[in-house]
Amino acid sequence: MSDRTFLDWPFFEARHRELAVALEEWCAAHLPVDHGDVDAACRGLVAMLGAGGWLRHSGAGAGERLDVRTLCLIRETLARHDGLADFAFAMQGLGMGAVSLFGTPAQQEWLARTRVGAAISAFALTEPGSGSDVAATSTKATRVQGGWLIEGEKTWISNGGIADVYVLFARTGEGPGAKGLSAFLMPADTPGLEVVERLEVIAPHPLATLRMKGLVLPEEALIGEAGAGFKIAMSVLDVFRSTVGAAALGFARRALDEALARVKARRIQGQALAELQMVQGHLADMAVKIDAAALLVYRAAWKKDNGAARVTREAAMAKLYATEAAQEVIDMAVQLHGGDGVRHGSVVESLYREIRALRIYEGASDVQRVVIARSILN
């Protein structure tokens, strides 16, 4: 059992502790799932998470607020049990984040489906020529009779190819760079939307490149105001960036659990590995990194939940440190497992592949460093 003493920290309320206990029991009964067919596994996980009631926390309708501490606790717990389950939950939240925060009542009808697992959502922001540089978005949305003509490509889109609905960001031209972007709600069955490539990565997830050609969305597909797309995207990331750190934290906790079990059971020269002072030093370093990451993650989440308009700096610190620290913790867990640590399909080998992408998506580590530096220079 992973360390749960952090739940006693003052960041949490009784409802968070109760949720953590209930989710732990649910995960023990349902996870992990078979990842052999990744698309089918994700569809199944969304349905399971919906049936279990967990997806109701992934979005917020009229009169509701997203609780970031809850999002982080869910992602941390799911990631510790099954990285694909964390992915399935996270994308229901990120995909509908713009609708939760800025959507009209009609647009938020999609939340009634995504929050019970009846529809899968996706966040279509990244392009072949613009990753972390959102202001360089080139997909165009042009006003036409009764709506918007969308032309362009998006890539590295999580849930691409299996999503039922996408939140799409495109250039509408109200101003240069970031000032000329808008957000749109795009159902997957819209004529003119094509999945041109499915992308394979070291830790398999549904990923795709999308092409919009001659695609027309109705006027009411616009989320918020025209030209507010960059603000919308950053507001969504302000909420969900901390949760990436939480997922990394879950991976790191699982790695430490596996390492502890290994060094207690494995013997060398007549004694358990755990009795070697150097091994104890490694375990101590792993534990310190995990607690430091947890403090940063839940500080950012607590501050957002307590009314902070923006937590850009805190969320960037949480994501940067938690993902980098988790990489180091998992690497040491692999080292302590020796040859078994790189055996395909072992828990720590799977964690080693899972953690790498978290240092890239939703703003790569070096981008987070830029964000943090600018916040302390201003």
JOQUI-V704484 format. One record per residue. RES is the residue in three letters. SS is DSSP state (H for helix, E for strand, - for the rest). BURIAL is 1 if it has 24 or more other C-alpha atoms within 12 Angstrom, else 0. D_FIRST is the distance of its C-alpha to the first C-alpha in Angstrom with 2 decimals. Layout:
res: {RES;RES}
ss: {SS;SS}
burial: {BURIAL;BURIAL}
d_first: {D_FIRST;D_FIRST}
This chain:
res: {MET;SER;ASP;ARG;THR;PHE;LEU;ASP;TRP;PRO;PHE;PHE;GLU;ALA;ARG;HIS;ARG;GLU;LEU;ALA;VAL;ALA;LEU;GLU;GLU;TRP;CYS;ALA;ALA;HIS;LEU;PRO;VAL;ASP;HIS;GLY;ASP;VAL;ASP;ALA;ALA;CYS;ARG;GLY;LEU;VAL;ALA;MET;LEU;GLY;ALA;GLY;GLY;TRP;LEU;ARG;HIS;SER;GLY;ALA;GLY;ALA;GLY;GLU;ARG;LEU;ASP;VAL;ARG;THR;LEU;CYS;LEU;ILE;ARG;GLU;THR;LEU;ALA;ARG;HIS;ASP;GLY;LEU;ALA;ASP;PHE;ALA;PHE;ALA;MET;GLN;GLY;LEU;GLY;MET;GLY;ALA;VAL;SER;LEU;PHE;GLY;THR;PRO;ALA;GLN;GLN;GLU;TRP;LEU;ALA;ARG;THR;ARG;VAL;GLY;ALA;ALA;ILE;SER;ALA;PHE;ALA;LEU;THR;GLU;PRO;GLY;SER;GLY;SER;ASP;VAL;ALA;ALA;THR;SER;THR;LYS;ALA;THR;ARG;VAL;GLN;GLY;GLY;TRP;LEU;ILE;GLU;GLY;GLU;LYS;THR;TRP;ILE;SER;ASN;GLY;GLY;ILE;ALA;ASP;VAL;TYR;VAL;LEU;PHE;ALA;ARG;THR;GLY;GLU;GLY;PRO;GLY;ALA;LYS;GLY;LEU;SER;ALA;PHE;LEU;MET;PRO;ALA;ASP;THR;PRO;GLY;LEU;GLU;VAL;VAL;GLU;ARG;LEU;GLU;VAL;ILE;ALA;PRO;HIS;PRO;LEU;ALA;THR;LEU;ARG;MET;LYS;GLY;LEU;VAL;LEU;PRO;GLU;GLU;ALA;LEU;ILE;GLY;GLU;ALA;GLY;ALA;GLY;PHE;LYS;ILE;ALA;MET;SER;VAL;LEU;ASP;VAL;PHE;ARG;SER;THR;VAL;GLY;ALA;ALA;ALA;LEU;GLY;PHE;ALA;ARG;ARG;ALA;LEU;ASP;GLU;ALA;LEU;ALA;ARG;VAL;LYS;ALA;ARG;ARG;ILE;GLN;GLY;GLN;ALA;LEU;ALA;GLU;LEU;GLN;MET;VAL;GLN;GLY;HIS;LEU;ALA;ASP;MET;ALA;VAL;LYS;ILE;ASP;ALA;ALA;ALA;LEU;LEU;VAL;TYR;ARG;ALA;ALA;TRP;LYS;LYS;ASP;ASN;GLY;ALA;ALA;ARG;VAL;THR;ARG;GLU;ALA;ALA;MET;ALA;LYS;LEU;TYR;ALA;THR;GLU;ALA;ALA;GLN;GLU;VAL;ILE;ASP;MET;ALA;VAL;GLN;LEU;HIS;GLY;GLY;ASP;GLY;VAL;ARG;HIS;GLY;SER;VAL;VAL;GLU;SER;LEU;TYR;ARG;GLU;ILE;ARG;ALA;LEU;ARG;ILE;TYR;GLU;GLY;ALA;SER;ASP;VAL;GLN;ARG;VAL;VAL;ILE;ALA;ARG;SER;ILE;LEU;ASN}
ss: {-;-;-;-;H;H;H;H;-;-;-;-;-;H;H;H;H;H;H;H;H;H;H;H;H;H;H;H;H;H;-;-;-;-;-;-;-;H;H;H;H;H;H;H;H;H;H;H;H;H;H;-;-;H;H;H;H;-;-;-;-;-;-;-;-;-;-;H;H;H;H;H;H;H;H;H;H;H;H;H;H;-;H;H;H;H;H;H;H;H;H;H;H;H;H;-;H;H;H;H;H;H;-;-;-;-;-;-;H;H;H;H;H;H;-;-;-;-;-;-;E;E;E;E;-;-;E;-;-;E;-;-;-;H;H;H;-;-;-;E;E;E;E;E;-;-;E;E;E;E;E;E;E;E;E;E;E;E;-;-;-;-;-;-;E;E;E;E;E;E;E;-;-;-;-;-;H;H;H;H;E;E;E;E;E;E;E;-;-;-;-;-;E;E;E;E;E;E;-;-;-;-;-;-;-;-;E;E;E;E;E;E;E;E;E;E;E;E;H;H;H;E;E;-;-;-;-;-;H;H;H;H;H;H;H;H;H;H;H;H;H;H;H;H;H;H;H;H;H;H;H;H;H;H;H;H;H;H;H;H;H;H;H;H;H;-;E;E;-;-;E;E;H;H;H;-;H;H;H;H;H;H;H;H;H;H;H;H;H;H;H;H;H;H;H;H;H;H;H;H;H;H;H;H;H;-;-;-;-;-;-;H;H;H;H;H;H;H;H;H;H;H;H;H;H;H;H;H;H;H;H;H;H;H;H;H;H;H;H;H;H;H;-;-;-;-;H;H;H;H;H;H;H;H;H;H;H;H;H;-;-;-;-;-;H;H;H;H;H;H;H;H;H;H;H;H;H;-}
burial: {0;1;0;0;0;0;1;0;0;0;1;1;0;0;0;1;1;0;1;1;0;0;1;1;0;0;1;0;0;0;1;1;1;0;1;0;0;1;1;0;1;1;1;1;1;1;1;1;1;1;0;0;0;1;1;1;1;1;1;1;1;0;0;0;1;1;1;1;1;1;1;1;1;1;1;1;1;1;1;1;1;1;1;1;1;1;1;1;1;1;1;1;1;1;1;1;1;1;1;1;1;1;1;0;0;0;1;1;1;1;1;1;1;1;1;1;1;1;1;1;1;1;1;1;1;1;1;1;0;0;1;1;0;1;1;1;1;1;1;1;1;1;1;0;0;0;0;1;1;1;1;1;1;1;1;1;1;1;1;1;1;1;1;1;1;1;1;1;1;1;1;1;1;0;0;0;0;1;1;1;1;1;1;1;1;1;1;1;0;1;0;0;1;1;1;0;0;1;0;0;0;0;1;1;1;1;1;1;1;1;1;1;1;0;1;1;1;0;1;0;1;1;1;1;1;1;1;1;1;1;1;1;1;1;1;1;1;1;1;1;1;1;1;1;1;1;1;1;1;1;1;1;1;1;1;1;1;1;1;1;0;1;1;0;0;0;0;0;0;0;0;0;1;1;0;0;0;0;1;0;0;1;1;0;0;1;1;0;1;1;1;1;1;1;1;1;1;1;1;1;1;1;1;1;1;0;0;0;0;1;1;1;1;1;1;1;1;1;1;1;1;1;1;1;1;1;1;1;1;1;1;1;1;1;1;1;1;0;0;0;1;0;0;0;0;0;1;1;1;1;1;1;1;1;1;1;1;1;1;1;1;1;1;1;1;0;1;1;1;0;1;1;0;0;0;0;0;0}
d_first: {0.00;3.79;6.57;8.23;11.32;13.32;13.88;16.20;18.38;21.86;21.58;20.03;21.68;20.59;20.92;18.37;15.74;16.78;16.67;13.10;12.04;14.56;13.73;10.06;11.75;14.45;12.56;10.88;14.53;16.42;14.87;15.69;19.45;22.20;23.54;26.78;28.93;27.48;29.91;29.23;25.46;25.81;28.26;26.04;23.01;25.33;26.59;23.21;22.02;25.41;25.33;21.96;23.59;21.41;24.42;26.37;24.58;25.80;29.39;31.67;35.03;37.98;37.21;33.48;31.49;28.53;25.64;24.17;21.15;20.28;21.01;18.76;15.74;16.38;16.94;13.89;11.61;13.94;14.23;10.61;11.19;14.94;17.38;20.26;18.81;18.55;22.11;23.41;22.28;23.44;26.83;27.58;27.31;29.02;31.61;32.68;32.17;35.90;36.74;34.33;35.89;39.49;40.24;43.06;42.55;43.77;41.36;38.46;39.21;37.10;34.08;34.64;33.96;31.19;29.13;29.11;28.70;32.40;33.19;31.58;32.40;32.93;33.97;37.06;37.75;37.75;41.00;42.24;44.06;41.74;38.03;36.94;40.58;40.60;44.13;45.42;44.72;47.71;47.13;50.02;50.47;54.17;55.67;57.66;59.34;56.75;53.69;52.24;52.76;49.68;50.18;47.72;44.56;40.86;38.39;34.69;34.20;30.73;31.21;34.77;36.37;34.12;34.35;36.63;37.39;37.42;37.94;40.50;41.87;45.50;48.40;50.88;52.97;53.27;53.06;52.17;48.68;45.88;48.46;49.47;46.28;45.40;42.57;43.21;41.53;42.22;41.56;40.83;43.95;46.30;49.23;49.32;45.58;44.84;41.72;43.37;40.50;36.95;35.00;32.68;30.07;27.61;24.66;26.60;26.98;30.09;32.41;36.18;39.43;41.46;45.20;47.12;50.82;53.23;50.36;51.47;49.26;50.81;51.39;48.68;46.04;46.23;43.22;44.42;47.60;49.13;48.36;45.13;42.87;41.69;40.86;38.96;36.98;36.10;35.15;32.73;31.21;31.10;28.67;26.62;26.60;23.90;21.69;22.10;20.58;17.63;17.19;17.50;14.83;12.40;13.68;13.38;9.75;9.18;11.92;10.60;7.42;10.23;12.56;10.79;10.57;14.12;15.70;14.62;16.09;19.00;22.09;25.13;28.34;27.02;23.95;20.34;20.01;17.69;20.85;22.89;23.60;23.83;20.36;19.08;21.16;19.60;16.03;17.50;19.22;16.19;14.39;17.74;18.29;15.06;15.95;19.56;18.89;16.95;19.90;22.40;20.87;20.52;23.85;25.59;24.12;24.98;28.45;29.18;28.13;30.38;33.45;33.84;36.23;34.77;31.73;32.83;32.35;28.97;27.64;29.15;27.55;24.09;24.54;26.22;23.88;20.54;21.77;23.47;20.65;18.17;20.86;21.02;17.32;17.21;20.53;19.37;16.42;19.22;21.39;19.09;18.88;22.66;24.49;21.51;20.28;23.30;23.37;23.85;21.09;18.33;15.17;16.14;19.73;19.03;17.22;20.28;22.56;20.72;20.66;24.36;25.87;24.07;26.24;29.26;29.08;29.85;31.61;31.15;30.02;33.64;34.59;32.00;33.59;36.95;35.78;34.41;37.56;39.86;38.15;38.78;42.26;43.52}
